[in-house]
Amino acid sequence: MQTEIPHNEGGSRRIRKSYEAGHRPKFLVLIDETDDCGKAVYYASRRAVRLGARVSLLRVIDPPQSETPFLGVAEMMKIEAEEEARQLLARWTGLTQAVAREPPETLIEQGDAAAEIFKVIEADEDMAMLVLAAGSSQKGPGPLVTELGRTAGTYPLPVVIVPAHLSEEELDALS
């Protein structure tokens, strides 16, 4: 996966404006197909209520696997992937709205997940935290969490990884 995340070595990183007048912090949650991401959505929604923040749900879809000579086929694949992304986001929108008492912002991007997450963060100065779910599998973290763990030091905001084994009661106590 080895995605190159751009970073500024000169130290003149743009300051987040999340808590300045006229701004409101946002907690970005990466959405995937697993039930485990529900823990990240729940945690971010609880924190949002406590801090007066908003929740942004991001689904990154893969680009078409190969260049197809039939442009219509590639476009159909993209449309289908976007529809699946909308359905997945709708699933977690309900939880966010129930917990945070307002609908989340929903985003769909296409490309490499780590790079797209970085682009979304860089484009919105109100993003204050990235929230990810740790998988419940015994195999260890998935490739995205592993990659983000490697590059988290280059992100301009904190990265929170929510363990899937925590109960709602435990998440309530932490958020």
C-alpha positions as CSV (number, residue, x, y, z in Angstrom):
1,M,0.0,0.0,0.0
2,Q,2.9,2.4,0.7
3,T,1.1,5.7,0.1
4,E,3.2,8.8,0.1
5,I,1.5,11.4,2.3
6,P,2.6,14.9,1.6
7,H,4.0,16.8,4.6
8,N,5.6,20.1,5.2
9,E,9.2,19.7,6.5
10,G,9.6,23.4,6.9
11,G,7.2,23.5,9.9
12,S,4.8,26.1,8.4
13,R,1.9,23.8,8.5
14,R,-1.5,25.5,8.2
15,I,-3.1,25.8,11.6
16,R,-6.5,24.2,12.1
17,K,-9.3,26.7,12.7
18,S,-11.8,24.2,14.3
19,Y,-12.3,26.1,17.5
20,E,-12.0,29.7,16.3
21,A,-15.0,32.0,16.0
22,G,-17.2,31.2,13.0
23,H,-15.8,27.6,12.8
24,R,-17.0,24.4,14.3
25,P,-14.8,21.3,14.8
26,K,-15.5,18.2,12.7
27,F,-14.6,14.6,13.5
28,L,-13.8,12.6,10.4
29,V,-14.8,8.9,10.5
30,L,-13.7,6.5,7.8
31,I,-16.5,4.2,6.8
32,D,-15.9,0.7,5.5
33,E,-17.9,-2.5,5.1
34,T,-17.2,-3.9,8.5
35,D,-19.6,-3.7,11.5
36,D,-16.5,-2.6,13.5
37,C,-16.7,0.9,12.0
38,G,-19.9,1.4,14.0
39,K,-17.7,1.7,17.1
40,A,-15.8,4.6,15.5
41,V,-19.1,6.3,14.4
42,Y,-20.5,5.9,17.9
43,Y,-17.4,7.3,19.6
44,A,-17.1,10.3,17.3
45,S,-20.8,11.0,17.7
46,R,-20.5,11.0,21.5
47,R,-17.5,13.2,21.4
48,A,-19.3,15.6,19.0
49,V,-22.2,16.0,21.4
50,R,-19.8,16.8,24.3
51,L,-17.7,19.3,22.4
52,G,-20.3,20.9,20.1
53,A,-18.6,19.3,17.0
54,R,-20.0,17.8,13.8
55,V,-19.3,14.3,12.5
56,S,-18.2,13.8,8.9
57,L,-18.5,10.3,7.4
58,L,-16.1,9.5,4.6
59,R,-16.3,6.5,2.3
60,V,-13.4,6.0,-0.1
61,I,-14.2,3.9,-3.2
62,D,-11.6,2.1,-5.3
63,P,-10.9,3.3,-8.8
64,P,-11.8,0.8,-11.5
65,Q,-9.3,-2.1,-11.3
66,S,-8.2,-1.9,-14.9
67,E,-8.6,0.3,-17.9
68,T,-11.4,-1.0,-19.9
69,P,-11.7,-0.3,-23.6
70,F,-15.4,0.3,-23.1
71,L,-15.8,3.6,-21.3
72,G,-19.4,2.9,-20.6
73,V,-18.4,-0.1,-18.5
74,A,-16.0,1.9,-16.4
75,E,-18.6,4.6,-15.8
76,M,-21.2,2.0,-14.8
77,M,-18.8,0.5,-12.3
78,K,-18.2,3.9,-10.8
79,I,-21.9,4.6,-10.6
80,E,-22.5,1.2,-8.9
81,A,-19.6,1.8,-6.4
82,E,-21.0,5.3,-5.6
83,E,-24.5,3.9,-5.0
84,E,-23.0,1.2,-2.6
85,A,-21.1,4.0,-0.8
86,R,-24.3,6.0,-0.4
87,Q,-26.1,3.0,1.1
88,L,-23.2,2.3,3.5
89,L,-23.1,5.9,4.5
90,A,-26.9,5.9,5.0
91,R,-26.5,3.0,7.4
92,W,-24.2,4.9,9.7
93,T,-25.9,8.3,9.2
94,G,-28.8,7.0,11.3
95,L,-26.5,6.1,14.2
96,T,-24.8,9.5,14.0
97,Q,-28.0,11.3,14.0
98,A,-29.4,9.3,16.9
99,V,-26.3,9.9,19.1
100,A,-25.2,13.4,17.9
101,R,-28.7,14.7,17.4
102,E,-27.9,16.0,14.0
103,P,-27.2,14.5,10.6
104,P,-23.5,14.1,9.7
105,E,-21.7,15.4,6.7
106,T,-21.2,12.6,4.2
107,L,-18.4,12.4,1.7
108,I,-17.5,10.0,-1.1
109,E,-14.0,10.1,-2.6
110,Q,-12.4,7.8,-5.1
111,G,-8.8,6.6,-5.0
112,D,-6.2,5.4,-2.4
113,A,-7.9,5.6,1.0
114,A,-4.8,7.0,2.9
115,A,-4.3,9.7,0.3
116,E,-7.9,10.6,0.0
117,I,-8.2,10.9,3.8
118,F,-5.3,13.3,3.8
119,K,-6.8,15.4,1.0
120,V,-10.1,15.7,2.8
121,I,-8.3,16.8,6.0
122,E,-6.2,19.3,4.1
123,A,-9.2,20.8,2.3
124,D,-11.2,21.4,5.5
125,E,-9.6,23.5,8.2
126,D,-12.4,22.6,10.6
127,M,-11.4,18.9,10.7
128,A,-10.1,18.3,14.2
129,M,-9.8,14.6,14.6
130,L,-9.6,11.4,12.4
131,V,-11.5,8.5,14.0
132,L,-10.8,4.9,12.8
133,A,-12.1,1.6,13.9
134,A,-9.7,-1.1,14.9
135,G,-10.8,-4.5,13.5
136,S,-12.0,-7.2,15.8
137,S,-10.0,-9.8,13.9
138,Q,-7.2,-11.6,15.6
139,K,-5.0,-11.1,12.5
140,G,-4.0,-7.6,13.6
141,P,-4.9,-4.3,12.1
142,G,-6.0,-4.1,8.5
143,P,-3.7,-2.6,5.9
144,L,-5.3,0.9,6.1
145,V,-4.8,1.2,9.9
146,T,-1.3,-0.2,9.5
147,E,-0.5,2.4,6.8
148,L,-2.1,5.2,8.8
149,G,-0.2,4.2,11.9
150,R,3.0,4.5,9.8
151,T,2.1,8.0,8.5
152,A,0.0,9.4,11.4
153,G,2.9,11.6,12.4
154,T,2.5,13.6,9.2
155,Y,-1.2,14.3,9.7
156,P,-2.1,17.8,10.9
157,L,-4.6,16.4,13.5
158,P,-4.9,13.6,16.1
159,V,-5.8,10.1,14.8
160,V,-8.0,8.1,17.2
161,I,-8.3,4.3,16.7
162,V,-11.3,2.9,18.5
163,P,-11.0,-0.8,19.5
164,A,-13.9,-2.8,18.3
165,H,-14.2,-4.9,21.5
166,L,-15.2,-1.9,23.7
167,S,-18.9,-1.8,24.7
168,E,-21.1,1.2,24.3
169,E,-20.9,1.7,28.1
170,E,-17.1,1.7,27.9
171,L,-17.2,4.1,24.9
172,D,-19.6,6.3,26.8
173,A,-17.0,6.5,29.7
174,L,-14.3,7.4,27.3
175,S,-16.2,10.0,25.2
